[in-house]
């Protein structure tokens, strides 16, 4: 084929490099770059009249839009699948901004989603004059369970000195964050009360606060978060996305802490089954994020977690990981916690202590699909997998050209 090949472009920098490589006039970049990135956007429950307008306008701009056959009657509601490059969307949004049926506000939402797909690199200020660099190389959150009943390492670090030693070891191995948990939330367990939770975590928090570490407390309770943040913790990792304890949000606001909000249908059962797995999870996470922002939590201090295994089947958990990049449309950093979880065991028939390699495979997929923080038990191995995956993703080639698939 005389050296012909298919070119795969991952970002604007690579598109520019490719245009420069073939000698394109730089003045043409502004016209060519918007055509280089094709996006699918799924809109939910759009009125049939609005859906018809969207389809008509997207077709007129050179893109495509798929709607329900029933919407052709202009009655009821329909999902809409938009298909086009950035130029198509720019032209579409200009038109929708002057249309009725709520299309002006919908245009703003679509624009925000397109902007959010590529997370901007940012340094986030945390309490205690610490910070996190998000949007670059993914961060490792090391799991420190000080519980007797956690599914993987229950009882292993219940002793304060052993827990502190393990935390320092994880930091040495490359953990950017140490996540301290004192109340197991595994399926079938009874979550201990706040008195017992505080008894378990506070001695560890107080000792670790004297070290140069970024600390997270894995709790949904406002009282536990209050005590830990006051003692030097920087992040609250909430399995209840602010819904299990109304007292948690004011604590986060007061301390200006970062909040990780995890989707959960294990401790928070829903009467409705999933209608659209990814869309339903995104919608519920968006509700919690909006609640946090309305209360005064800065947008850049919010992280979302799709909650692998928490009320999801193994197949659903695998599907979430495969489609993890879709959560970037909310515009918040994404954390994935899948280390050693039961969906791995059920997928491959493995016991907890034999899930390292599979956990690392999930970690690599998570990085490739846009996760900014990976929560793990095995820090050293995960750090290496993340760094290697990231290095490959950033590789532009020895001559600065875009990556190619032969």
C-alpha positions, 0 to 999 in steps of 0.5 A: 500500500506504499505506506498508506495508513489510517490516522487516529487523532486523539486531541487538537494538538495531534490534529495541528501536528498532522496538519503542520506535517503535511504542510497545510497553511496555518490560516486554514487551521481554524476551518479544518480543526472543528471538522476533525472531532466527531461527537455523539450526543444523546439527549433524553426525553425531548418533546417531539416538536423540539426533537423534530426541530433539532433533527431538521436543523442538524441535517441542514448543517450537515450532521445527523440526528436520530429520533424515535419513529413515534416523534414524527407525529409531533406528539409525546417525547423522544430521545435524540441521538446527535451525530456530527463534528464540532463545526456541525454542533457550532452551527446547530447551537447558533440556530437552536438559541433562537428556537422555542420549546426550551431549545435555547436552554438545551443549546446551552447544555449541549455547549457545556457538554461539548466543552466538558468532554476535554477536562482542563488541567487544573491545580485545586486548592485544598484545606491546609494549604495543600493542592491536587493537580487534576487533568494531567497524569491520573492520581492514585488513591490508596485504600486504608481500611481500619475495619475488621470487616472490609471485603478485601483487607478487613482486620489487617490494619485495625491496629493504629500503628500498622495502619499508619505504617501502611499509609506511609508505605502506600505514599512511598509507592506512589499514592497521591491520596490516602483514603481512610475508612472506618465503616465497611459498606460491602454488600450484606454488612451492617454499617457501624454507628458513628461512635464506632466509626470515629473510634476507628478512624480518629487515632489514624487521622491524628497520626497521619495529619502530622505527615506530608500527605493528602488525606481523604475520609471515606464516610457519609456522616457529617459528624465523622467528616467534621471531626476528621476535617478539623484534624487535618483531612482534606477530602470527603469520599461519600458513598451516599452522594450527599443523600445519606446524611443531610448534615454532611453538605454543610460540613463540606462547605464550611471546611471548603473541602473536596467532595467525592460523590459516589453513585450508590443503589446498594445503601440507597435502593431505588424503586425504579430499575435502570432504564438507561444505565449510563444516563440514569447514573449521570442524572443522579450524580448531576442532581447531587453535584447541583445540590453541592454547588447550590450550597456553596461547594466550588465546582472545582472541588467536586469529583464524581464516582459511578459506584462500581458494584454498588447496586450494579450487576457484574455486566453493568459494572463492566459496561460502566467501565467501557463507557466511563468517558461519557461521565466526563460530559458532566464536567467534573473529574471522575474517580473509579474504584474497582480494585478487587471488587466482586464483579471481577471475581464473578467475571473470572471466577476468582477469590478476593486475594487473586484479583490483582491482574484483573484489577490492573486491567480495569485500571488501564481501561479506566485511564484510557477512558478518562478517569482522573483518580483511581482508588486501589489496594495495590498502589505500587502495581497500579502506579506503574500501570497508570504511568505506563498507560499514560505515557503511551496515551501521551506519546506523539511519536519520535518526530512529533507526529500524531499517532497512527494505526497501521 
